[in-house]
């Protein structure tokens, strides 16, 4: 640029005076161009180029590098304003706008002084070119802040998360004397893999903190004696925003923790992230789905400080934006119901889930999984429902108009379809009995024989009338189940008893139960006041629903769910669902149903014990759940 300008100027000097003015332009234009050239290079991160356009490249480089360190990852844009020229000195007004990383923009009026030397205008290298209040020996200090995270509340509007003390169990690599012994000790107490601990410690520099696990204070105290004196183990404390317990509706609510790269990337707006490493953000569930609403908008202050760490001008704040608090999110969760469900699943060592729904509204009152389970399976798990499917198979049979609850039907011990033998549990054989008794005793052969008479797609349609197969639009996904339309022969027989290709989640079976209980199918509600998750299912007619209720009541009064007979007005269906390739195969245990007029009002629910081998274990969990309701 320097050579090009000099050549242009020399050419103009060889031409008559009127042409000279048109060729070179005014002094104001030259000053403006020089200022814009400096600002463009600075904004583009070309520190060397910007510094070369100043009166002292070395000092300017140090100043711009310091500013880049003071405002990390910030992007500058500068708009030149009025220009004043007097002899070889000029002043250019400009507006600085900083796109601060993960914070609102910061704008302020500023000015550049320029000096004409060697036929060219140069920006004076001085601290005030960054900000008018910045002086010699000073730099900027950025302090970014998030507002207090807004609450996720229960059905009564009470916050479900609270600041909770946690202990970060970890390793100080500089204090380790025997990494293998340390890892074994920590693994025994926490369940974290010893091999993983060893690998992480060996990969870390000396003196670095290596996290192992974060525990709530009571959980830490339970293992304190095992790990506190291990050489190298350290236990810094912190405060986290946590639900009442580690498992409390975790699949739905999610959790809050230190921001991951994935969550930060998700937050980008116009290419700039809203949040930064170290922020406490929603990592899963509703906490993640409603991240922006709950977290609010970050704020910041920029102050002038001395290079020695002291404050200049009494630590004058030269720019600030207050953080804006987020908006609370209300769920339909009922703590008393959730606590009862948590107490029930805790009685099992096998992975166990309970989902509770309000009939008539579809509001999810509780989502519970024990520590052995993947909590996501409560909402999104794909499982064969076993004889729980008979609620939908009965709906199809009753809707066809051929059967009533009192119709006599055969219940032989076995039935053969296309050469494949199907049998009842425990070799049950009832002879000819009313449909109600066949349902109450869960007679597979009855429902296979009757379902084979149904037209193609009848089972799918009956299930769909309760919402099965719907693509729910929810902040936290629910698998709505799948019943194939094209099954024939043995496939159709297996589908009728919840085997074959039929799949359900506990949440969807609870929604089916809610549809029977309330007299109308429901759509799931995870957030109070949210848009509907989908169109309301059509539902069976009221006569069919009344008949299905009669069948489900008989399960509790005289059938496979009789252990619940003293739990008030309870209706339900047991299910034992085979899976896997073992001989004999493993089985999941199910119970789905509803209670009317209980301590929590009318509720519908589904219980799954993964690999429970029998529905009786799910009935036991249901009994504990209903007994714990207050």
C-alpha positions as CSV (number, residue, x, y, z in Angstrom):
1,X,0.0,0.0,0.0
2,X,2.8,2.3,0.8
3,X,4.5,2.0,-2.7
4,X,1.1,2.2,-4.5
5,X,0.2,5.5,-2.7
6,X,3.6,7.0,-3.4
7,X,3.4,6.2,-7.1
8,X,-0.1,7.7,-7.4
9,X,1.1,10.9,-5.6
10,X,4.1,11.2,-7.9
11,X,1.9,10.9,-11.0
12,X,-0.4,13.6,-9.7
13,X,2.5,16.0,-9.1
14,X,3.3,15.8,-12.8
15,X,-0.1,17.0,-13.8
16,X,-1.7,20.5,-13.7
17,X,-3.2,21.6,-10.4
18,X,-6.9,21.2,-11.1
19,X,-6.3,17.6,-12.1
20,X,-4.2,17.0,-9.0
21,X,-7.2,17.7,-6.7
22,X,-9.4,15.2,-8.6
23,X,-6.6,12.6,-8.5
24,X,-5.6,12.6,-4.9
25,X,-8.9,13.4,-3.3
26,X,-9.2,15.5,-0.1
27,X,-7.1,15.1,3.0
28,X,-10.2,14.0,4.8
29,X,-10.6,11.1,2.3
30,X,-7.0,10.0,2.8
31,X,-7.4,10.1,6.6
32,X,-10.6,8.2,6.4
33,X,-9.0,5.6,4.2
34,X,-6.0,5.2,6.5
35,X,-8.3,4.8,9.5
36,X,-10.5,2.3,7.8
37,X,-7.5,0.3,6.6
38,X,-6.2,0.0,10.2
39,X,-9.6,-1.0,11.6
40,X,-10.2,-3.5,8.8
41,X,-6.9,-5.2,9.5
42,X,-7.5,-5.2,13.3
43,X,-11.1,-6.6,12.9
44,X,-9.8,-9.3,10.6
45,X,-7.2,-10.4,13.2
46,X,-4.3,-9.3,11.1
47,X,-2.4,-7.7,14.0
48,X,0.9,-7.3,12.0
49,X,-0.9,-5.5,9.2
50,X,-2.8,-3.2,11.6
51,X,0.3,-2.5,13.6
52,X,2.2,-1.6,10.4
53,X,-0.4,1.2,9.8
54,X,0.5,2.9,13.1
55,X,3.3,5.2,14.3
56,X,4.9,2.4,16.4
57,X,4.4,-1.1,15.1
58,X,6.0,-2.8,18.1
59,X,3.9,-0.9,20.7
60,X,0.7,-1.4,18.6
61,X,1.3,-5.1,18.3
62,X,1.7,-5.4,22.1
63,X,-1.5,-3.3,22.6
64,X,-3.6,-5.3,20.1
65,X,-2.3,-8.7,21.4
66,X,-3.2,-7.6,24.9
67,X,-6.7,-6.6,23.9
68,X,-7.2,-9.9,22.1
69,X,-6.2,-11.7,25.4
70,X,-8.5,-9.4,27.4
71,X,-11.5,-10.1,25.2
72,X,-10.9,-13.7,24.1
73,X,-12.6,-14.9,20.9
74,X,-14.3,-11.5,20.5
75,X,-14.8,-10.1,17.0
76,X,-14.5,-6.4,16.3
77,X,-16.3,-4.3,13.7
78,X,-15.5,-0.6,13.4
79,X,-17.5,2.1,11.6
80,X,-15.7,5.3,10.8
81,X,-17.5,8.6,11.5
82,X,-16.5,12.2,11.3
83,X,-12.9,13.2,10.3
84,X,-11.1,16.3,11.5
85,X,-7.8,17.4,9.8
86,X,-5.4,20.1,10.9
87,X,-2.1,20.3,9.2
88,X,-0.3,16.9,9.8
89,X,-2.7,15.8,12.5
90,X,-6.1,14.3,12.3
91,X,-8.8,12.8,14.5
92,X,-11.3,10.1,13.3
93,X,-14.4,9.3,15.3
94,X,-15.5,5.7,15.0
95,X,-17.9,3.3,16.7
96,X,-16.5,0.1,18.1
97,X,-18.7,-3.0,18.3
98,X,-17.4,-6.1,19.9
99,X,-19.2,-9.4,19.3
100,X,-18.2,-10.9,22.7
101,X,-18.1,-14.6,22.7
102,X,-21.1,-16.0,24.6
103,X,-22.2,-12.6,25.7
104,X,-24.1,-9.6,24.3
105,X,-22.4,-7.2,21.9
106,X,-20.5,-4.3,23.4
107,X,-20.5,-0.9,21.5
108,X,-19.0,2.4,22.4
109,X,-17.9,5.6,20.6
110,X,-14.1,6.0,20.2
111,X,-11.6,8.0,18.3
112,X,-8.3,7.5,16.5
113,X,-5.5,10.1,16.3
114,X,-3.6,10.0,13.1
115,X,-0.3,11.7,12.1
116,X,1.0,12.3,8.6
117,X,4.5,11.2,8.2
118,X,6.4,10.3,5.1
119,X,3.6,11.3,2.7
120,X,1.2,8.8,4.5
121,X,-1.3,9.0,7.3
122,X,-0.6,6.7,10.3
123,X,-2.7,5.8,13.4
124,X,-1.0,7.0,16.6
125,X,-0.1,3.9,18.6
126,X,-1.6,4.7,22.0
127,X,-3.9,2.8,24.5
128,X,-6.9,5.2,23.8
129,X,-7.2,3.8,20.3
130,X,-8.8,0.7,22.0
131,X,-11.0,2.7,24.3
132,X,-11.0,6.4,25.3
133,X,-10.7,5.4,29.0
134,X,-7.7,3.1,28.5
135,X,-4.4,4.6,29.6
136,X,-0.7,3.7,29.6
137,X,0.0,0.6,31.8
138,X,-3.6,-0.4,31.7
139,X,-5.6,-3.1,30.0
140,X,-9.2,-4.4,29.9
141,X,-10.8,-7.0,32.1
142,X,-13.9,-8.8,31.0
143,X,-16.2,-10.4,33.6
144,X,-19.0,-12.5,32.0
145,X,-21.9,-13.8,34.1
146,X,-25.0,-16.0,33.8
147,X,-28.1,-15.2,35.7
148,X,-29.4,-17.7,38.2
149,X,-31.0,-20.6,36.2
150,X,-34.8,-20.5,36.1
151,X,-36.6,-23.3,37.9
152,X,-38.3,-26.4,36.5
153,X,-41.3,-26.8,38.7
154,X,-43.8,-29.5,39.7
155,X,-47.5,-29.4,39.0
156,X,-48.0,-26.9,41.9
157,X,-45.3,-24.6,40.6
158,X,-42.7,-25.5,43.2
159,X,-39.1,-25.7,42.0
160,X,-37.8,-29.3,41.6
161,X,-34.1,-28.4,41.4
162,X,-32.1,-26.7,44.2
163,X,-28.5,-25.8,44.8
164,X,-26.9,-28.9,46.3
165,X,-23.4,-29.6,47.7
166,X,-21.4,-32.2,45.7
167,X,-18.0,-33.7,46.2
168,X,-15.8,-34.1,43.1
169,X,-13.9,-37.3,43.8
170,X,-10.7,-37.1,41.8
171,X,-6.9,-37.6,41.7
172,X,-4.1,-35.1,42.1
173,X,-1.5,-36.6,39.9
174,X,1.4,-35.1,41.8
175,X,0.4,-36.9,45.0
176,X,0.0,-40.4,43.6
177,X,2.3,-43.0,45.0
178,X,0.8,-46.2,43.6
179,X,-1.7,-45.6,40.7
180,X,-2.9,-49.2,40.5
181,X,-3.7,-49.4,44.3
182,X,-5.4,-45.9,44.1
183,X,-7.5,-46.9,41.1
184,X,-8.5,-50.2,42.7
185,X,-9.6,-48.4,45.9
186,X,-11.6,-45.8,44.1
187,X,-13.2,-48.3,41.8
188,X,-14.3,-50.5,44.7
189,X,-16.0,-47.6,46.4
190,X,-17.5,-45.8,43.4
191,X,-18.0,-48.4,40.7
192,X,-15.9,-46.5,38.1
193,X,-13.6,-48.7,36.1
194,X,-10.1,-49.0,37.6
195,X,-8.7,-49.3,34.1
196,X,-10.3,-46.1,33.1
197,X,-8.9,-44.3,36.2
198,X,-5.4,-45.6,35.5
199,X,-5.5,-44.5,31.9
200,X,-6.8,-41.0,32.7
201,X,-4.2,-40.5,35.5
202,X,-1.3,-41.7,33.3
203,X,-2.4,-39.4,30.5
204,X,-2.6,-36.3,32.7
205,X,0.3,-33.9,33.5
206,X,1.8,-33.9,37.0
207,X,-0.3,-31.8,39.3
208,X,-3.4,-31.9,37.2
209,X,-6.8,-32.8,38.8
210,X,-8.3,-35.9,37.2
211,X,-12.0,-36.2,37.9
212,X,-13.4,-39.7,38.8
213,X,-17.0,-39.2,39.9
214,X,-19.2,-36.4,41.4
215,X,-21.2,-37.5,44.4
216,X,-23.8,-35.8,46.5
217,X,-22.6,-35.2,50.0
218,X,-24.6,-38.1,51.5
219,X,-23.3,-40.5,48.9
220,X,-19.8,-39.3,49.5
221,X,-20.1,-39.8,53.2
222,X,-21.2,-43.4,52.6
223,X,-17.8,-44.2,51.0
224,X,-15.6,-41.6,52.7
225,X,-13.9,-44.1,55.0
226,X,-12.9,-46.3,52.0
227,X,-11.3,-43.6,49.9
228,X,-10.3,-40.6,52.0
229,X,-6.8,-41.7,52.9
230,X,-5.8,-43.1,49.5
231,X,-2.6,-41.3,48.5
232,X,-3.4,-39.0,45.5
233,X,-7.2,-38.9,46.1
234,X,-8.6,-35.4,46.5
235,X,-12.1,-34.2,47.2
236,X,-12.9,-30.6,46.2
237,X,-16.5,-29.5,46.8
238,X,-18.9,-27.6,44.6
239,X,-22.5,-26.6,44.3
240,X,-24.7,-28.0,41.5
241,X,-28.3,-27.5,40.6
242,X,-29.8,-30.9,41.3
243,X,-33.2,-32.7,41.5
244,X,-34.3,-34.1,44.9
245,X,-32.5,-37.4,44.2
246,X,-30.2,-38.8,41.5
247,X,-33.1,-40.8,40.0
248,X,-36.0,-38.3,40.5
249,X,-37.7,-38.2,37.1
250,X,-34.3,-38.2,35.5
251,X,-35.4,-39.4,32.1
252,X,-37.8,-36.5,31.8
253,X,-36.1,-33.7,33.7
254,X,-32.5,-34.4,32.6
255,X,-29.6,-32.9,34.5
256,X,-27.5,-29.7,34.8
257,X,-23.7,-29.8,34.6
258,X,-20.7,-28.2,33.1
259,X,-21.3,-27.3,29.4
260,X,-20.2,-29.8,26.9
261,X,-18.8,-28.9,23.4
262,X,-22.0,-30.4,21.9
263,X,-24.3,-28.2,24.0
264,X,-22.3,-25.1,23.3
265,X,-22.4,-25.8,19.6
266,X,-26.2,-26.3,19.8
267,X,-26.5,-22.8,21.4
268,X,-25.0,-21.0,18.4
269,X,-26.9,-18.1,17.0
270,X,-25.6,-16.5,13.8
271,X,-22.4,-18.5,14.2
272,X,-21.7,-17.2,17.7
273,X,-22.3,-19.4,20.8
274,X,-24.5,-18.2,23.6
275,X,-22.6,-20.0,26.3
276,X,-19.1,-20.9,27.1
277,X,-17.0,-23.7,28.8
278,X,-17.6,-23.7,32.5
279,X,-21.2,-22.6,32.3
280,X,-23.7,-24.8,34.1
281,X,-26.1,-25.8,31.4
282,X,-28.8,-28.4,30.7
283,X,-27.2,-31.6,29.4
284,X,-30.3,-33.8,28.9
285,X,-34.0,-34.0,29.2
286,X,-36.1,-30.8,29.7
287,X,-33.1,-29.0,31.1
288,X,-31.5,-29.3,27.7
289,X,-34.6,-29.0,25.5
290,X,-35.5,-25.7,27.2
291,X,-31.9,-24.5,27.6
292,X,-32.4,-20.9,26.4
293,X,-35.6,-20.4,28.3
294,X,-34.1,-21.6,31.6
295,X,-30.6,-20.2,31.3
296,X,-31.6,-16.7,30.3
297,X,-29.1,-14.3,28.7
298,X,-25.5,-13.8,29.9
299,X,-24.3,-10.4,30.9
300,X,-20.9,-8.8,31.3
301,X,-18.8,-6.0,32.6
302,X,-15.6,-4.6,31.1
303,X,-13.3,-2.7,33.5
304,X,-10.0,-0.8,33.2
305,X,-7.3,-2.4,35.3
306,X,-3.6,-1.8,35.8
307,X,-1.0,-4.3,34.4
308,X,0.1,-5.1,37.9
309,X,-3.4,-6.3,38.8
310,X,-4.6,-3.1,40.5
311,X,-7.4,-1.0,39.1
312,X,-7.1,2.1,37.1
313,X,-9.5,5.0,37.7
314,X,-10.7,3.0,40.7
315,X,-11.6,0.1,38.6
316,X,-14.0,2.1,36.4
317,X,-16.5,-0.1,34.6
318,X,-16.5,1.1,30.9
319,X,-19.1,-1.3,29.6
320,X,-21.7,-3.6,31.0
321,X,-24.9,-5.4,30.2
322,X,-27.0,-7.0,33.0
323,X,-27.8,-10.7,32.7
324,X,-31.4,-11.4,31.9
325,X,-33.0,-14.1,34.0
326,X,-34.7,-17.1,32.3
327,X,-38.3,-18.1,32.6
328,X,-39.5,-21.0,34.8
329,X,-40.9,-24.2,33.2
330,X,-43.8,-26.0,34.8
331,X,-44.2,-29.8,34.5
332,X,-47.2,-31.9,35.6
333,X,-45.0,-34.0,37.8
334,X,-46.4,-34.7,41.3
335,X,-43.7,-35.3,43.9
336,X,-45.8,-37.6,46.0
337,X,-46.5,-39.8,43.0
338,X,-42.9,-39.6,41.9
339,X,-41.6,-40.5,45.3
340,X,-43.9,-43.5,45.6
341,X,-42.7,-44.7,42.2
342,X,-39.1,-44.2,43.2
343,X,-39.7,-46.2,46.4
344,X,-41.3,-49.0,44.3
345,X,-38.5,-49.4,41.7
346,X,-35.9,-49.3,44.5
347,X,-37.1,-52.6,45.7
348,X,-35.8,-54.3,42.6
349,X,-32.2,-55.2,41.6
350,X,-33.2,-55.7,38.0
351,X,-33.8,-52.6,35.8
352,X,-37.2,-51.4,36.7
353,X,-39.4,-48.6,35.4
354,X,-42.7,-47.0,36.5
355,X,-44.5,-44.3,34.4
356,X,-47.7,-42.6,35.7
357,X,-50.1,-40.6,33.6
358,X,-53.3,-38.7,34.5
359,X,-56.4,-40.1,32.7
360,X,-58.3,-37.4,30.8
361,X,-55.3,-35.1,30.4
362,X,-52.3,-37.2,29.5
363,X,-50.2,-35.3,32.0
364,X,-47.1,-37.3,33.0
365,X,-47.1,-37.4,36.8
366,X,-44.0,-39.5,37.4
367,X,-41.2,-41.2,35.4
368,X,-39.2,-43.5,37.6
369,X,-36.3,-45.9,36.9
370,X,-34.0,-47.5,39.5
371,X,-30.2,-47.2,39.5
372,X,-29.8,-50.5,37.6
373,X,-31.8,-49.2,34.7
374,X,-31.1,-47.0,31.7
375,X,-33.6,-44.3,32.7
376,X,-34.2,-43.5,29.0
377,X,-36.0,-46.8,28.6
378,X,-38.9,-45.6,30.6
379,X,-39.9,-43.2,27.8
380,X,-38.0,-44.4,24.7
381,X,-37.5,-48.1,25.3
382,X,-38.6,-50.6,22.7
383,X,-39.9,-53.8,24.4
384,X,-42.3,-56.5,23.6
385,X,-45.4,-55.9,25.8
386,X,-46.4,-59.6,26.2
387,X,-50.0,-60.1,27.4
388,X,-50.4,-56.4,28.2
389,X,-51.1,-56.2,24.4
390,X,-54.4,-58.1,25.1
391,X,-55.9,-54.8,26.1
392,X,-55.5,-53.7,22.5
393,X,-56.3,-57.2,21.1
394,X,-59.6,-57.2,23.1
395,X,-60.4,-53.7,21.8
396,X,-60.1,-55.1,18.3
397,X,-62.2,-58.2,19.1
398,X,-64.9,-56.2,20.9
399,X,-64.9,-53.5,18.1
400,X,-65.6,-56.2,15.5
401,X,-68.9,-56.8,17.2
402,X,-68.5,-60.6,17.4
403,X,-67.6,-60.9,21.1
404,X,-68.7,-59.4,24.4
405,X,-67.2,-59.9,27.8
406,X,-69.6,-62.7,28.4
407,X,-69.1,-64.6,25.2
408,X,-68.0,-68.2,25.8
409,X,-64.5,-68.8,24.2
410,X,-62.2,-71.9,24.3
411,X,-59.0,-71.8,26.3
412,X,-57.0,-74.9,25.5
413,X,-53.5,-75.5,26.9
414,X,-52.0,-75.1,23.4
415,X,-52.9,-74.0,19.9
416,X,-51.0,-74.6,16.6
417,X,-50.7,-72.1,13.9
418,X,-48.9,-73.0,10.6
419,X,-47.1,-75.8,12.4
420,X,-46.0,-73.6,15.3
421,X,-47.3,-74.4,18.8
422,X,-48.3,-71.6,21.1
423,X,-49.1,-72.4,24.8
424,X,-50.3,-70.8,27.9
425,X,-48.1,-70.1,30.9
426,X,-48.0,-72.9,33.4
427,X,-49.9,-75.1,30.9
428,X,-53.1,-73.3,31.8
429,X,-56.2,-74.9,30.3
430,X,-59.7,-73.5,31.2
431,X,-61.9,-75.2,28.7
432,X,-64.7,-73.0,27.5
433,X,-65.1,-69.8,29.6
434,X,-66.4,-66.3,29.2
435,X,-64.0,-63.9,27.5
436,X,-63.7,-62.0,30.8
437,X,-62.2,-65.1,32.5
438,X,-59.9,-65.8,29.6
439,X,-58.6,-62.3,29.8
440,X,-58.3,-62.3,33.6
441,X,-56.3,-65.5,33.5
442,X,-54.3,-64.3,30.5
443,X,-55.1,-67.2,28.2
444,X,-52.9,-66.9,25.2
445,X,-54.6,-69.6,23.1
446,X,-57.9,-67.8,23.4
447,X,-56.7,-64.5,22.0
448,X,-54.6,-66.1,19.3
449,X,-57.5,-68.2,18.0
450,X,-59.9,-65.2,18.1
451,X,-57.4,-62.7,16.7
452,X,-56.7,-64.9,13.6
453,X,-60.3,-64.2,12.6
454,X,-59.8,-60.5,12.5
455,X,-59.2,-58.7,9.2
456,X,-55.7,-57.5,8.3
457,X,-54.7,-54.4,10.2
458,X,-57.4,-54.7,12.9
459,X,-54.8,-55.0,15.7
460,X,-52.9,-52.0,14.3
461,X,-56.0,-50.0,14.1
462,X,-57.1,-50.9,17.7
463,X,-53.7,-49.9,19.0
464,X,-53.7,-46.7,17.0
465,X,-57.0,-45.7,18.5
466,X,-55.1,-45.3,21.8
467,X,-52.3,-43.4,20.2
468,X,-49.9,-46.3,19.5
469,X,-47.7,-45.5,16.5
470,X,-48.3,-41.8,16.7
471,X,-45.2,-39.6,16.0
472,X,-45.5,-37.6,19.2
473,X,-43.9,-34.1,19.0
474,X,-42.4,-33.7,22.5
475,X,-39.4,-32.0,24.0
476,X,-38.3,-35.4,25.4
477,X,-39.1,-38.2,23.0
478,X,-41.6,-41.0,23.9
479,X,-41.6,-44.1,21.8
480,X,-45.3,-44.6,20.9
481,X,-45.0,-48.2,20.1
482,X,-45.3,-50.2,16.9
483,X,-47.9,-52.8,15.8
484,X,-47.3,-54.2,12.2
485,X,-50.1,-54.0,9.7
486,X,-48.9,-56.9,7.5
487,X,-48.6,-59.8,9.9
488,X,-50.2,-63.1,8.9
489,X,-50.3,-66.6,10.3
490,X,-47.8,-67.2,13.1
491,X,-46.8,-63.5,13.0
492,X,-50.3,-62.4,13.5
493,X,-50.8,-64.9,16.3
494,X,-47.6,-63.7,18.1
495,X,-48.7,-60.0,17.7
496,X,-52.0,-60.7,19.4
497,X,-50.2,-61.7,22.6
498,X,-47.6,-58.9,22.5
499,X,-44.8,-60.9,20.9
500,X,-43.8,-61.0,17.3
501,X,-42.9,-57.6,16.0
502,X,-45.0,-55.6,18.5
503,X,-43.0,-53.1,20.6
504,X,-44.0,-50.7,23.3
505,X,-42.4,-48.3,25.8
506,X,-43.6,-48.1,29.4
507,X,-44.8,-44.5,28.8
508,X,-47.0,-45.5,25.9
509,X,-48.6,-48.4,27.8
510,X,-49.4,-46.0,30.6
511,X,-51.0,-43.7,28.0
512,X,-53.1,-46.7,26.7
513,X,-54.2,-47.4,30.3
514,X,-55.1,-43.7,30.7
515,X,-57.2,-43.9,27.6
516,X,-59.2,-46.8,29.0
517,X,-59.5,-45.2,32.4
518,X,-60.6,-41.8,31.3
519,X,-63.0,-42.9,28.6
520,X,-61.0,-41.1,25.9
521,X,-57.5,-41.5,24.6
522,X,-54.9,-38.9,25.6
523,X,-51.9,-37.2,24.2
524,X,-48.8,-37.0,26.4
525,X,-48.1,-33.8,28.3
526,X,-44.6,-33.2,29.6
527,X,-44.8,-29.4,30.0
528,X,-47.8,-27.5,31.3
529,X,-49.3,-25.2,28.7
530,X,-47.3,-26.7,25.8
531,X,-48.7,-27.2,22.4
532,X,-50.4,-30.6,21.9
533,X,-48.0,-33.4,21.2
534,X,-50.2,-34.6,18.4
535,X,-53.7,-35.1,17.3
536,X,-55.9,-36.7,19.9
537,X,-56.4,-40.4,19.0
538,X,-59.8,-41.4,17.8
539,X,-60.4,-43.9,20.5
540,X,-62.7,-46.9,20.6
541,X,-66.4,-46.2,21.1
542,X,-67.7,-46.0,24.7
543,X,-69.4,-49.4,24.7
544,X,-66.1,-51.0,23.8
545,X,-64.2,-49.0,26.4
546,X,-66.8,-50.1,29.0
547,X,-66.2,-53.7,28.1
548,X,-62.4,-53.4,28.2
549,X,-62.8,-51.9,31.7
550,X,-64.8,-54.9,32.8
551,X,-62.0,-57.2,31.5
552,X,-59.3,-55.2,33.3
553,X,-61.1,-55.1,36.6
554,X,-61.4,-58.9,36.5
555,X,-57.7,-59.2,36.3
556,X,-57.4,-57.7,39.8
557,X,-60.5,-59.2,41.4
558,X,-60.0,-62.8,40.3
559,X,-57.1,-63.0,37.9
560,X,-53.3,-62.7,37.5
561,X,-53.3,-59.3,39.3
562,X,-55.2,-60.5,42.4
563,X,-52.4,-59.4,44.7
564,X,-53.7,-55.8,44.1
565,X,-57.2,-56.6,45.2
566,X,-56.8,-54.6,48.5
567,X,-55.5,-51.5,46.7
568,X,-58.8,-49.9,46.1
569,X,-60.5,-49.7,42.7
570,X,-57.6,-51.0,40.5
571,X,-57.9,-52.2,36.9
572,X,-55.0,-53.8,34.9
573,X,-53.4,-56.3,32.8
574,X,-50.3,-58.4,33.4
575,X,-47.7,-59.3,30.8
576,X,-44.8,-61.7,30.4
577,X,-42.9,-60.9,27.3
578,X,-40.3,-63.3,25.9
579,X,-37.1,-62.0,24.3
580,X,-33.6,-63.1,23.3
581,X,-32.3,-66.3,22.0
582,X,-32.0,-68.5,25.1
583,X,-33.9,-71.8,25.5
584,X,-36.2,-71.2,27.3
585,X,-36.1,-67.4,26.5
586,X,-35.8,-64.7,29.1
587,X,-38.9,-62.7,29.8
588,X,-39.8,-59.1,30.8
589,X,-42.4,-58.6,33.5
590,X,-45.2,-56.1,32.9
591,X,-48.2,-54.7,34.7
592,X,-50.2,-51.8,33.2
593,X,-53.4,-50.4,34.6
594,X,-55.1,-47.7,36.6
595,X,-56.5,-46.8,40.0
596,X,-59.6,-44.7,40.5
597,X,-60.2,-42.5,43.5
598,X,-56.9,-43.3,45.2
599,X,-54.7,-41.0,47.3
600,X,-53.4,-39.4,44.2
601,X,-56.8,-39.2,42.4
602,X,-57.3,-41.1,39.2
603,X,-54.0,-42.4,37.8
604,X,-52.9,-44.7,35.0
605,X,-49.5,-46.4,35.0
606,X,-47.2,-49.0,33.5
607,X,-44.6,-51.0,35.3
608,X,-41.8,-52.9,33.6
609,X,-39.2,-55.1,35.2
610,X,-36.6,-55.9,32.5
611,X,-35.8,-59.7,32.5
612,X,-38.1,-60.1,35.5
613,X,-39.0,-63.5,34.0
614,X,-42.7,-63.2,35.2
615,X,-45.4,-60.6,35.5
616,X,-45.7,-61.4,39.2
617,X,-42.6,-59.3,39.9
618,X,-44.2,-56.3,38.1
619,X,-47.4,-56.8,40.2
620,X,-45.2,-56.7,43.3
621,X,-43.7,-53.4,42.2
622,X,-47.2,-52.0,41.5
623,X,-48.4,-53.1,44.9
624,X,-45.4,-51.3,46.5
625,X,-46.1,-48.2,44.4
626,X,-49.8,-48.0,45.2
627,X,-49.1,-48.7,48.9
628,X,-46.6,-45.8,49.0
629,X,-49.0,-43.2,47.6
630,X,-50.0,-40.6,50.1
